Amino acid sequence: MKDDLSSICRVFREEDRFLIACHENPEGDAIGSELALALALRRMGKTATVLNADPIPENLMFLPGAGTVVFHEDGSKYNVAVVVDCGSPERTGRVEPELRKPPLMVNIDHHRTNGGMGGLALVDPEAAATGVLIHRVLTAMGWEIDRDVAENIYVAVLTDTGSFHYGNSSPEAFQVAGEMIRRGVDPWAVAEQVYETQSASRLRLLGRVLSSLEVVLGGRVAVITTLRADLADFGSAKDALEGFINYPRSIQGAEVAVSFREEDGGLFRVSFRSKGRVDVSVVALRFGGGGHRNAAGCTVPGALPEVKRKVFDALGAALS
């Protein structure tokens, strides 16, 4: 753990212009964390711009501040870059050069594979979500969390604990979620938006992806694959795939779920979910990726059969 909490609070009090970003293909924790921080800084009278490489998934567009996210910005106009929920600068994707322009970078994250990038860092792998760390920062600053910020923090914690299904569902995670509810968050309304609002085309895409299901390595690994043609056939963007990996993860006897998603340029994005015994962050790290013990990812070049062979070899070693 790297804990520059007091110094980060001082920077947030003293500086005026902040450029905030997260990793590529953002999900609930990344988006909730960056939006919560941006809203809080703006209400302190600061300029805070959220710059992302990829759009916000449709099911998260209801979050307060989601409509203010930009995808192109000149980083030289800012005093501080803040990178949240991201293990390395490279994972911010095409916006990384702009994040290098401000004179100071602040890193707030809970990935075990985070190397402590930036001039100041708050990195705690024991935190259930980066949203928990944003809560720590705002609490340490004595800032009164309002409902809009609370909703973003709640979604960050809710999604990264798998609706409090996962082993990272710590007492602190429940405490933060409970506080956000006391500040006005409606758990049912949030759950309906996050989990129960989707298009018919997304459900049809799910059927296509599940038809690719494989169970390998003696039934201990369950696999789904999405090709670019699959997304094109249903007019879907890659954010529509969020949560699909939980279906193979639920298979009885499977210890690890893997999702292969075809990218441009002969690359495959590989996502891992573990039920606890296998540390998939170690597997992802072998391919230049990272993440948590139970959730990790990497990008692997090559044709699909060769990519699968490499990944299955690495998983076989981890399982043994």
C-alpha positions as CSV (number, residue, x, y, z in Angstrom):
1,M,0.0,0.0,0.0
2,K,1.1,3.6,-0.8
3,D,-0.7,6.2,1.3
4,D,-0.1,9.8,0.4
5,L,-3.6,10.7,1.7
6,S,-2.8,13.9,3.5
7,S,-0.6,15.2,0.7
8,I,-3.4,14.4,-1.9
9,C,-5.9,16.2,0.3
10,R,-3.6,19.2,0.4
11,V,-3.3,19.2,-3.4
12,F,-7.1,19.0,-3.8
13,R,-7.4,22.0,-1.5
14,E,-4.7,24.2,-3.0
15,E,-4.7,23.5,-6.8
16,D,-7.4,24.8,-9.1
17,R,-7.4,22.8,-12.4
18,F,-7.8,19.0,-12.5
19,L,-7.8,16.5,-15.4
20,I,-9.3,13.2,-14.3
21,A,-9.1,9.9,-16.1
22,C,-9.5,6.1,-15.6
23,H,-8.6,3.0,-17.6
24,E,-9.9,2.1,-21.0
25,N,-13.2,0.3,-21.3
26,P,-14.4,1.7,-18.0
27,E,-16.9,0.0,-15.7
28,G,-18.8,1.1,-12.7
29,D,-16.0,1.6,-10.2
30,A,-13.8,3.6,-12.6
31,I,-16.7,5.8,-13.8
32,G,-18.3,6.2,-10.4
33,S,-14.9,7.1,-8.8
34,E,-13.9,9.7,-11.4
35,L,-17.4,11.3,-11.6
36,A,-17.6,11.5,-7.8
37,L,-14.3,13.2,-7.5
38,A,-15.0,15.6,-10.4
39,L,-18.4,16.6,-8.9
40,A,-16.9,17.2,-5.5
41,L,-14.0,19.3,-6.8
42,R,-16.4,21.4,-8.9
43,R,-18.5,22.1,-5.9
44,M,-15.3,23.2,-4.1
45,G,-15.0,25.8,-6.8
46,K,-12.4,24.0,-8.9
47,T,-12.2,23.2,-12.6
48,A,-12.4,19.4,-13.0
49,T,-12.6,17.7,-16.4
50,V,-13.1,14.0,-16.9
51,L,-11.2,12.7,-19.9
52,N,-11.8,9.1,-21.0
53,A,-10.5,7.0,-23.9
54,D,-13.9,5.2,-24.2
55,P,-17.6,6.1,-23.8
56,I,-19.5,5.4,-20.7
57,P,-21.7,2.2,-21.0
58,E,-25.3,2.9,-21.6
59,N,-26.5,1.4,-18.3
60,L,-24.3,4.0,-16.4
61,M,-25.3,7.1,-18.3
62,F,-27.8,7.9,-15.6
63,L,-25.0,8.8,-13.2
64,P,-24.8,12.4,-12.2
65,G,-22.0,14.1,-14.2
66,A,-21.9,11.4,-16.9
67,G,-22.9,13.9,-19.6
68,T,-19.8,16.1,-18.9
69,V,-17.2,13.5,-19.8
70,V,-15.0,14.5,-22.7
71,F,-12.9,12.4,-25.1
72,H,-10.4,15.0,-26.3
73,E,-8.7,17.6,-24.2
74,D,-5.4,19.5,-24.0
75,G,-3.7,18.4,-20.8
76,S,-1.4,21.4,-20.7
77,K,-4.3,23.5,-19.4
78,Y,-4.3,21.7,-16.0
79,N,-2.3,21.8,-12.8
80,V,-2.9,18.2,-11.8
81,A,-3.8,14.9,-13.5
82,V,-5.7,12.4,-11.4
83,V,-5.8,8.8,-12.6
84,V,-8.3,6.5,-10.8
85,D,-8.8,2.8,-10.8
86,C,-5.9,2.2,-13.1
87,G,-2.8,0.1,-12.5
88,S,-0.5,1.8,-15.0
89,P,-0.6,4.9,-17.2
90,E,-0.7,2.8,-20.3
91,R,-4.1,1.5,-19.4
92,T,-5.6,4.9,-19.8
93,G,-5.2,4.3,-23.6
94,R,-5.0,7.1,-26.1
95,V,-5.5,9.8,-23.5
96,E,-2.2,9.0,-21.7
97,P,-0.1,11.7,-23.5
98,E,-2.5,14.4,-22.2
99,L,-2.2,13.0,-18.6
100,R,1.6,13.5,-18.8
101,K,1.3,17.2,-19.5
102,P,0.2,18.6,-16.0
103,P,3.2,19.0,-13.7
104,L,1.7,16.6,-11.1
105,M,0.0,13.2,-11.3
106,V,-2.1,11.8,-8.5
107,N,-2.8,8.1,-8.5
108,I,-5.9,6.6,-6.6
109,D,-6.3,2.9,-7.1
110,H,-6.9,-0.5,-5.4
111,H,-5.2,-2.8,-7.9
112,R,-2.5,-5.0,-6.4
113,T,-0.5,-4.7,-9.6
114,N,-0.4,-0.9,-9.4
115,G,3.3,0.2,-9.4
116,G,2.6,3.5,-7.6
117,M,2.7,5.7,-10.7
118,G,2.6,9.5,-10.3
119,G,4.0,12.0,-7.9
120,L,1.4,11.1,-5.2
121,A,-0.5,7.9,-4.8
122,L,-3.2,6.4,-2.6
123,V,-3.1,2.7,-3.5
124,D,-4.7,0.1,-1.2
125,P,-5.3,-3.4,-2.6
126,E,-7.4,-4.2,0.5
127,A,-10.0,-1.6,-0.5
128,A,-13.1,-3.1,-2.0
129,A,-13.3,-0.5,-4.8
130,T,-11.5,2.7,-5.8
131,G,-14.8,4.4,-4.9
132,V,-14.0,3.5,-1.2
133,L,-10.7,5.4,-1.6
134,I,-12.5,8.5,-3.1
135,H,-14.8,8.3,0.0
136,R,-11.7,8.2,2.2
137,V,-10.2,11.3,0.5
138,L,-13.4,13.4,0.7
139,T,-14.0,12.3,4.3
140,A,-10.4,13.3,5.2
141,M,-11.0,16.7,3.6
142,G,-14.1,17.2,5.7
143,W,-16.2,17.6,2.6
144,E,-19.9,17.0,3.1
145,I,-20.8,14.3,0.5
146,D,-24.0,15.3,-1.4
147,R,-26.5,13.0,-3.1
148,D,-25.0,13.2,-6.6
149,V,-21.5,12.3,-5.3
150,A,-23.0,9.7,-3.1
151,E,-24.7,8.0,-6.0
152,N,-21.5,7.7,-7.9
153,I,-19.6,6.3,-4.9
154,Y,-22.4,3.8,-4.3
155,V,-22.3,2.5,-7.9
156,A,-18.5,2.2,-7.7
157,V,-18.8,0.0,-4.6
158,L,-21.9,-1.9,-5.7
159,T,-20.4,-2.9,-9.1
160,D,-16.9,-3.8,-8.0
161,T,-18.2,-6.1,-5.2
162,G,-20.5,-7.8,-7.7
163,S,-23.6,-6.4,-5.7
164,F,-21.8,-7.6,-2.6
165,H,-21.4,-11.1,-3.9
166,Y,-17.6,-11.1,-4.1
167,G,-15.0,-11.8,-1.4
168,N,-13.9,-8.2,-1.4
169,S,-17.2,-7.2,0.2
170,S,-15.5,-5.9,3.3
171,P,-17.1,-4.2,6.4
172,E,-15.8,-0.9,5.0
173,A,-17.6,-1.5,1.7
174,F,-20.9,-2.1,3.5
175,Q,-20.3,1.0,5.7
176,V,-19.6,3.2,2.8
177,A,-22.6,1.9,0.9
178,G,-24.8,2.4,3.9
179,E,-23.7,5.9,4.4
180,M,-24.4,6.7,0.7
181,I,-28.0,5.4,1.2
182,R,-28.4,7.7,4.2
183,R,-27.3,10.5,2.0
184,G,-30.2,9.9,-0.4
185,V,-29.2,7.1,-2.8
186,D,-32.2,4.8,-3.7
187,P,-30.7,1.2,-3.9
188,W,-33.6,-0.1,-6.0
189,A,-33.5,2.7,-8.5
190,V,-29.8,2.3,-8.9
191,A,-30.0,-1.5,-9.3
192,E,-32.7,-1.1,-11.9
193,Q,-30.5,1.2,-14.0
194,V,-27.3,-0.8,-13.6
195,Y,-28.6,-4.4,-13.9
196,E,-32.2,-4.4,-15.2
197,T,-32.2,-1.9,-18.1
198,Q,-31.0,-3.2,-21.4
199,S,-32.0,-3.5,-25.1
200,A,-33.4,-6.5,-26.9
201,S,-30.3,-6.5,-29.2
202,R,-28.0,-6.9,-26.1
203,L,-30.0,-10.0,-25.0
204,R,-29.7,-11.4,-28.5
205,L,-25.9,-10.7,-28.4
206,L,-25.7,-12.5,-25.1
207,G,-27.3,-15.6,-26.8
208,R,-24.6,-15.4,-29.6
209,V,-21.8,-15.1,-27.1
210,L,-23.0,-17.9,-24.9
211,S,-23.2,-20.2,-27.9
212,S,-19.4,-19.9,-28.0
213,L,-19.1,-21.4,-24.5
214,E,-16.2,-23.9,-24.0
215,V,-15.3,-25.7,-20.8
216,V,-11.6,-26.7,-20.7
217,L,-8.8,-27.8,-18.4
218,G,-10.9,-30.6,-16.9
219,G,-13.9,-28.4,-16.4
220,R,-12.0,-25.9,-14.2
221,V,-12.0,-23.1,-16.8
222,A,-15.1,-21.8,-18.6
223,V,-14.7,-19.6,-21.7
224,I,-16.7,-17.3,-23.9
225,T,-15.5,-15.5,-27.1
226,T,-16.8,-12.4,-28.9
227,L,-15.6,-11.6,-32.4
228,R,-15.9,-8.2,-34.0
229,A,-18.5,-9.7,-36.4
230,D,-20.7,-10.6,-33.4
231,L,-20.9,-7.0,-32.3
232,A,-21.5,-5.8,-35.8
233,D,-24.3,-8.2,-36.4
234,F,-26.2,-6.8,-33.4
235,G,-25.2,-3.2,-33.8
236,S,-23.6,-3.2,-30.4
237,A,-20.5,-1.5,-28.9
238,K,-18.1,-3.4,-26.7
239,D,-19.6,-1.9,-23.6
240,A,-22.6,-4.2,-24.2
241,L,-20.5,-7.1,-23.1
242,E,-20.2,-5.9,-19.5
243,G,-21.2,-8.7,-17.1
244,F,-21.3,-11.5,-19.7
245,I,-18.3,-13.1,-18.1
246,N,-20.4,-13.8,-15.0
247,Y,-22.3,-16.5,-16.9
248,P,-19.4,-18.9,-17.4
249,R,-18.1,-18.0,-14.0
250,S,-21.3,-19.5,-12.5
251,I,-20.8,-22.9,-14.0
252,Q,-20.5,-25.6,-11.4
253,G,-16.9,-26.8,-11.1
254,A,-15.4,-23.9,-13.0
255,E,-12.8,-22.1,-10.9
256,V,-11.9,-19.5,-13.5
257,A,-14.0,-17.8,-16.3
258,V,-12.3,-16.3,-19.3
259,S,-13.6,-13.9,-22.0
260,F,-11.8,-13.4,-25.3
261,R,-12.9,-10.3,-27.2
262,E,-11.5,-9.6,-30.6
263,E,-10.0,-6.1,-31.1
264,D,-8.7,-4.2,-34.1
265,G,-5.2,-4.9,-35.3
266,G,-5.0,-8.6,-34.6
267,L,-5.4,-8.3,-30.8
268,F,-7.6,-10.0,-28.3
269,R,-8.7,-8.5,-25.0
270,V,-8.7,-11.3,-22.4
271,S,-10.7,-10.9,-19.1
272,F,-10.4,-13.3,-16.2
273,R,-12.7,-13.9,-13.2
274,S,-11.8,-16.3,-10.4
275,K,-13.8,-17.8,-7.7
276,G,-11.0,-17.3,-5.3
277,R,-8.5,-20.2,-5.4
278,V,-6.6,-19.0,-8.5
279,D,-4.9,-15.6,-8.5
280,V,-5.7,-14.4,-12.0
281,S,-3.8,-11.2,-11.7
282,V,-0.6,-13.3,-11.9
283,V,-1.8,-14.8,-15.1
284,A,-2.7,-11.4,-16.6
285,L,0.7,-10.1,-15.5
286,R,2.4,-12.7,-17.7
287,F,0.8,-11.0,-20.7
288,G,1.5,-7.4,-19.6
289,G,-1.9,-6.9,-17.9
290,G,-2.9,-6.7,-14.3
291,G,-5.8,-6.5,-11.9
292,H,-7.0,-8.2,-8.7
293,R,-6.8,-11.7,-7.4
294,N,-10.3,-12.5,-8.6
295,A,-10.6,-10.1,-11.6
296,A,-7.9,-9.2,-14.1
297,G,-7.3,-8.6,-17.7
298,C,-4.7,-8.3,-20.5
299,T,-4.4,-7.8,-24.2
300,V,-2.7,-10.6,-26.3
301,P,-1.7,-10.3,-30.0
302,G,-2.2,-13.1,-32.5
303,A,-4.8,-15.4,-34.1
304,L,-7.5,-16.7,-31.8
305,P,-6.3,-20.3,-31.6
306,E,-2.8,-19.3,-30.7
307,V,-4.0,-16.7,-28.2
308,K,-6.2,-19.3,-26.5
309,R,-3.4,-21.9,-26.4
310,K,-1.1,-19.4,-24.7
311,V,-3.7,-18.3,-22.2
312,F,-4.8,-21.9,-21.4
313,D,-1.2,-22.9,-20.9
314,A,-0.8,-20.1,-18.4
315,L,-4.0,-21.0,-16.6
316,G,-3.0,-24.6,-16.5
317,A,0.2,-23.7,-14.7
318,A,-1.7,-21.5,-12.3
319,L,-4.3,-24.2,-11.6
320,S,-1.6,-26.8,-10.9
